[in-house]
Every structure is written in structure tokens, then in C-alpha cells.
Amino acid sequence: MKYILTLFIIFPFLSFAQKQDSVLFPGATKIIIKNSQTAKENYLISGNKLLANNYFIGNKDPEFFQVKSEPQSIVVESYDRLLVIYAVSNDNQIIITGLVKKKLTKDIFTGIETEKAYEAIPYKKSNLLSKEVFNRLEIYARSIGGKILYSE
């Protein structure tokens, strides 16, 4: 009986845990850089490395240590999307997410241009767009330095 009770106590913690690994895996949406810097130092580093990698800073929030790049076009086969690199700095880590948005498209039925919000694209081995997004995120993350982890 006590084994069943232990299982029920541990189960919620297992179901809400996010997978992290040092190797890129299908379903990953973030890159986490582990280092020994403060949140403010990580914030300054992430902004400077965006500029060094030919991105422009779109939005920044020095109070919460967040920085976003200006949208940059990604063209892969039939995909034509916009990529925004979003970096959140904490003590000892930087969390990087690639947010992708379709460019303005016309609705087939109404003829009105629609705009979708930015969304994180999970990595898939068979999806060329997700491969290109993570290729750009990895280049940015490696320029910052530190231990790189991938997360859901």
C-alpha cells in the first residue's frame, strides 16, 4: 500500500518536469546557457551578442532582463517567415527562444490580410524550418559561451 501512495506522490512531479538535455532532441523549444554571471551581466552579454551576430534589438526590458531582436526573414524552400530571438537572463543562465511568425498572408475566402502572433517552433528532424531556426539559435548561443542545454 505504501508503494502505491509513494507513486501517487511522485507522479505529479514527473509529469510537470521539462525535459532538458545537452543534445538537441525533437520537441525542444529553448536553448539554456549555463554560466556564472549575474542576471544583469547576462542581459548585457545577450544584447551585445545579438548586435555582434547582425541582429538589431527590437524590444528590451532592463528591469526584467529580457531582450528581443528585430524580426529577421527566414526563407527555407516554400517557407517565408520572420524570426525573433528572445533572450531572458537570470543569475547563472540565459534562456533563448526562437519565435517565428508567418508574414502577412491573405485569407483565401475574405481576401483580408491576416497576421498571426509569434510562436515557438519545436525542433523536428524532418522540418527544414525548425532546423534553420535552431541553427541560428545555436550560432547565437555559441557566441555567448557557457554550457548549452536544450529544453522543452
RATA-V195376 format. One record per residue. N is the residue number from 1. RES is the residue in one letter. SS is DSSP state (~ for helix, > for strand, _ for the rest). BURIAL is I if it has 24 or more other ideal C-beta (glycine too) atoms within 12 Angstrom, else O. D_CENTER is the distance of its C-alpha to the mean C-alpha in Angstrom with 2 decimals. Layout:
# RATA-V195376
n,res,ss,burial,d_center
N,RES,SS,BURIAL,D_CENTER
N,RES,SS,BURIAL,D_CENTER
This chain:
# RATA-V195376
n,res,ss,burial,d_center
1,M,_,O,43.19
2,K,~,O,41.28
3,Y,~,O,38.96
4,I,~,O,38.00
5,L,~,O,37.44
6,T,~,O,35.22
7,L,~,O,33.17
8,F,~,O,32.70
9,I,~,O,31.67
10,I,~,O,29.04
11,F,~,O,27.65
12,P,~,O,25.59
13,F,~,O,23.76
14,L,~,O,22.98
15,S,~,O,21.76
16,F,~,O,19.24
17,A,_,O,17.77
18,Q,_,O,14.24
19,K,_,O,14.44
20,Q,>,O,13.42
21,D,>,O,14.71
22,S,_,O,15.17
23,V,_,O,15.20
24,L,_,I,12.60
25,F,_,O,13.71
26,P,_,O,13.78
27,G,_,O,11.73
28,A,_,I,8.78
29,T,_,I,5.42
30,K,>,I,4.00
31,I,>,I,6.07
32,I,>,I,8.74
33,I,>,I,11.46
34,K,>,I,14.82
35,N,_,I,17.59
36,S,_,O,20.66
37,Q,_,O,19.95
38,T,_,O,20.31
39,A,~,I,17.73
40,K,~,O,19.51
41,E,~,O,19.62
42,N,~,I,15.90
43,Y,~,I,15.40
44,L,~,O,17.97
45,I,~,I,16.67
46,S,~,I,13.12
47,G,~,I,14.99
48,N,~,O,17.58
49,K,~,I,15.40
50,L,~,I,13.76
51,L,~,O,17.42
52,A,~,O,18.49
53,N,_,I,16.15
54,N,_,O,17.74
55,Y,_,I,15.26
56,F,_,O,16.80
57,I,>,I,15.77
58,G,>,I,15.70
59,N,>,O,15.48
60,K,>,I,15.86
61,D,>,O,17.05
62,P,_,O,18.98
63,E,_,O,20.22
64,F,_,O,16.98
65,F,_,I,15.39
66,Q,>,I,12.51
67,V,>,I,12.02
68,K,>,I,10.72
69,S,>,I,11.89
70,E,_,O,14.47
71,P,_,I,13.78
72,Q,>,I,14.51
73,S,>,O,16.18
74,I,>,I,15.29
75,V,>,O,18.47
76,V,>,O,18.64
77,E,_,O,21.98
78,S,_,O,22.34
79,Y,>,O,18.82
80,D,>,O,18.64
81,R,>,I,15.40
82,L,>,I,13.68
83,L,>,I,10.25
84,V,>,I,8.95
85,I,>,I,6.79
86,Y,>,I,6.34
87,A,>,I,7.57
88,V,>,I,9.61
89,S,>,I,12.55
90,N,>,O,14.90
91,D,_,O,17.96
92,N,_,O,17.38
93,Q,>,I,13.57
94,I,>,I,10.48
95,I,>,I,7.15
96,I,>,I,4.35
97,T,>,I,1.18
98,G,>,I,3.73
99,L,>,I,6.40
100,V,>,I,9.58
101,K,>,I,13.10
102,K,>,I,16.45
103,K,_,O,18.96
104,L,_,O,21.98
105,T,>,O,24.02
106,K,>,O,27.50
107,D,_,O,28.30
108,I,_,O,30.88
109,F,_,O,33.24
110,T,_,O,33.22
111,G,_,O,32.37
112,I,_,O,30.20
113,E,>,O,26.94
114,T,>,O,24.01
115,E,_,O,20.56
116,K,_,O,17.65
117,A,_,O,14.91
118,Y,_,I,11.30
119,E,>,O,9.45
120,A,>,I,6.41
121,I,_,I,8.17
122,P,_,I,8.98
123,Y,_,I,10.27
124,K,_,O,14.03
125,K,_,O,16.62
126,S,_,O,18.67
127,N,_,O,16.29
128,L,~,O,16.45
129,L,~,I,13.79
130,S,~,I,11.06
131,K,~,I,12.72
132,E,~,I,12.66
133,V,~,I,9.00
134,F,~,I,8.39
135,N,~,O,11.57
136,R,~,I,10.53
137,L,~,I,7.45
138,E,~,I,10.14
139,I,~,O,12.71
140,Y,~,I,11.08
141,A,~,I,10.46
142,R,~,O,14.01
143,S,~,I,15.47
144,I,~,I,14.66
145,G,_,O,16.29
146,G,_,I,16.53
147,K,>,O,15.91
148,I,>,I,12.70
149,L,>,I,11.70
150,Y,>,I,9.49
151,S,>,I,9.10
152,E,_,O,9.41
